[in-house]
Amino acid sequence: MKTLITLIGLVLIIEGIPYVASPEAMQQWLKQLVESHPDKLRAMGLTAMAIGLFLCVIAQRSGIFG
């Protein structure tokens, strides 16, 4: 449970960095995101999930990360 809470905290930190570093650019990016076709957003989400799953599998099954 401790690892899960830590992971969620790290995700929130990483997600918040662009908003702090460049809020104007994030507003423009979010406007473009809202105007995007739902199928494109779905494909982007599935791609991100696949990459995340791949990274998790590699981290768990290999000795690369300790």
Distance bins in CASP14 RR format, pairs under 12 A and 6 or more apart:
PFRMAT RR
TARGET T0000
AUTHOR 0000-0000-0000
RMODE 2
METHOD distances of the structure
MODEL  1
1 7 0 0 0 0 0 1 0 0 0 0 0
1 8 0 0 0 0 0 1 0 0 0 0 0
2 8 0 0 0 0 0 1 0 0 0 0 0
2 9 0 0 0 0 0 1 0 0 0 0 0
3 9 0 0 0 0 0 1 0 0 0 0 0
3 10 0 0 0 0 0 1 0 0 0 0 0
4 10 0 0 0 0 0 1 0 0 0 0 0
4 11 0 0 0 0 0 1 0 0 0 0 0
5 11 0 0 0 0 0 1 0 0 0 0 0
5 12 0 0 0 0 0 1 0 0 0 0 0
6 12 0 0 0 0 0 1 0 0 0 0 0
6 13 0 0 0 0 0 1 0 0 0 0 0
7 13 0 0 0 0 0 1 0 0 0 0 0
7 14 0 0 0 0 0 1 0 0 0 0 0
7 56 0 0 0 0 0 1 0 0 0 0 0
7 59 0 0 0 0 0 1 0 0 0 0 0
8 14 0 0 0 0 0 1 0 0 0 0 0
8 15 0 0 0 0 0 1 0 0 0 0 0
9 15 0 0 0 0 1 0 0 0 0 0 0
9 16 0 0 0 0 0 1 0 0 0 0 0
10 16 0 0 0 0 0 1 0 0 0 0 0
10 17 0 0 0 0 0 1 0 0 0 0 0
11 17 0 0 0 0 0 1 0 0 0 0 0
11 52 0 0 0 0 0 1 0 0 0 0 0
12 19 0 0 0 0 0 1 0 0 0 0 0
13 19 0 0 0 0 0 1 0 0 0 0 0
13 20 0 0 0 0 0 1 0 0 0 0 0
14 20 0 0 0 0 0 1 0 0 0 0 0
14 21 0 0 0 0 0 1 0 0 0 0 0
15 26 0 0 0 0 0 1 0 0 0 0 0
16 22 0 0 0 0 0 1 0 0 0 0 0
16 23 0 0 0 0 0 1 0 0 0 0 0
16 26 0 0 0 0 1 0 0 0 0 0 0
17 23 0 0 0 0 0 1 0 0 0 0 0
17 26 0 0 0 0 0 1 0 0 0 0 0
18 24 0 0 0 0 0 1 0 0 0 0 0
18 25 1 0 0 1 0 0 0 0 0 0 0
18 26 1 0 1 0 0 0 0 0 0 0 0
18 27 0 0 0 0 0 1 0 0 0 0 0
18 28 0 0 0 0 0 1 0 0 0 0 0
18 29 0 0 0 0 1 0 0 0 0 0 0
18 30 0 0 0 0 0 1 0 0 0 0 0
19 25 0 0 0 0 1 0 0 0 0 0 0
19 26 1 0 1 0 0 0 0 0 0 0 0
19 27 0 0 0 0 1 0 0 0 0 0 0
19 29 0 0 0 0 0 1 0 0 0 0 0
19 30 0 0 0 0 1 0 0 0 0 0 0
20 26 0 0 0 0 1 0 0 0 0 0 0
22 28 0 0 0 0 1 0 0 0 0 0 0
22 29 0 0 0 0 1 0 0 0 0 0 0
23 29 0 0 0 0 0 1 0 0 0 0 0
23 30 0 0 0 0 0 1 0 0 0 0 0
24 30 0 0 0 0 0 1 0 0 0 0 0
24 31 0 0 0 0 0 1 0 0 0 0 0
25 31 0 0 0 0 0 1 0 0 0 0 0
25 32 0 0 0 0 0 1 0 0 0 0 0
26 32 0 0 0 0 0 1 0 0 0 0 0
26 33 0 0 0 0 1 0 0 0 0 0 0
27 33 0 0 0 0 0 1 0 0 0 0 0
27 34 0 0 0 0 0 1 0 0 0 0 0
28 34 0 0 0 0 0 1 0 0 0 0 0
28 35 0 0 0 0 0 1 0 0 0 0 0
29 35 0 0 0 0 0 1 0 0 0 0 0
29 36 0 0 0 0 0 1 0 0 0 0 0
30 36 0 0 0 0 0 1 0 0 0 0 0
32 40 0 0 0 0 0 1 0 0 0 0 0
32 41 0 0 0 0 0 1 0 0 0 0 0
32 44 0 0 0 0 0 1 0 0 0 0 0
33 40 0 0 0 0 1 0 0 0 0 0 0
33 41 1 0 0 1 0 0 0 0 0 0 0
33 44 0 0 0 0 1 0 0 0 0 0 0
33 45 0 0 0 0 0 1 0 0 0 0 0
34 41 0 0 0 0 1 0 0 0 0 0 0
35 41 0 0 0 0 0 1 0 0 0 0 0
36 42 0 0 0 0 0 1 0 0 0 0 0
36 43 0 0 0 0 0 1 0 0 0 0 0
36 44 0 0 0 0 1 0 0 0 0 0 0
36 45 0 0 0 0 0 1 0 0 0 0 0
37 43 0 0 0 0 1 0 0 0 0 0 0
37 44 0 0 0 0 0 1 0 0 0 0 0
38 44 0 0 0 0 0 1 0 0 0 0 0
38 45 0 0 0 0 0 1 0 0 0 0 0
39 45 0 0 0 0 0 1 0 0 0 0 0
39 46 0 0 0 0 0 1 0 0 0 0 0
40 46 0 0 0 0 0 1 0 0 0 0 0
40 47 0 0 0 0 0 1 0 0 0 0 0
41 47 0 0 0 0 0 1 0 0 0 0 0
41 48 0 0 0 0 0 1 0 0 0 0 0
42 48 0 0 0 0 0 1 0 0 0 0 0
42 49 0 0 0 0 0 1 0 0 0 0 0
43 49 0 0 0 0 0 1 0 0 0 0 0
43 50 0 0 0 0 0 1 0 0 0 0 0
44 50 0 0 0 0 0 1 0 0 0 0 0
44 51 0 0 0 0 0 1 0 0 0 0 0
45 51 0 0 0 0 1 0 0 0 0 0 0
45 52 0 0 0 0 0 1 0 0 0 0 0
45 53 0 0 0 0 0 1 0 0 0 0 0
46 52 0 0 0 0 0 1 0 0 0 0 0
46 53 0 0 0 0 0 1 0 0 0 0 0
47 53 0 0 0 0 0 1 0 0 0 0 0
47 54 0 0 0 0 0 1 0 0 0 0 0
48 54 0 0 0 0 0 1 0 0 0 0 0
48 55 0 0 0 0 0 1 0 0 0 0 0
49 55 0 0 0 0 0 1 0 0 0 0 0
49 56 0 0 0 0 0 1 0 0 0 0 0
50 56 0 0 0 0 0 1 0 0 0 0 0
50 57 0 0 0 0 0 1 0 0 0 0 0
51 57 0 0 0 0 0 1 0 0 0 0 0
51 58 0 0 0 0 0 1 0 0 0 0 0
52 58 0 0 0 0 1 0 0 0 0 0 0
52 59 0 0 0 0 1 0 0 0 0 0 0
52 60 0 0 0 0 0 1 0 0 0 0 0
53 59 0 0 0 0 0 1 0 0 0 0 0
53 60 0 0 0 0 0 1 0 0 0 0 0
54 60 0 0 0 0 0 1 0 0 0 0 0
54 61 0 0 0 0 0 1 0 0 0 0 0
54 62 0 0 0 0 0 1 0 0 0 0 0
55 61 0 0 0 0 0 1 0 0 0 0 0
55 62 0 0 0 0 0 1 0 0 0 0 0
55 64 0 0 0 0 0 1 0 0 0 0 0
55 65 0 0 0 0 0 1 0 0 0 0 0
56 62 0 0 0 0 0 1 0 0 0 0 0
56 65 0 0 0 0 0 1 0 0 0 0 0
57 64 0 0 0 0 0 1 0 0 0 0 0
57 65 0 0 0 0 0 1 0 0 0 0 0
58 64 1 0 0 1 0 0 0 0 0 0 0
58 65 0 0 0 0 1 0 0 0 0 0 0
59 65 1 0 1 0 0 0 0 0 0 0 0
59 66 0 0 0 0 1 0 0 0 0 0 0
60 66 0 0 0 0 0 1 0 0 0 0 0
END
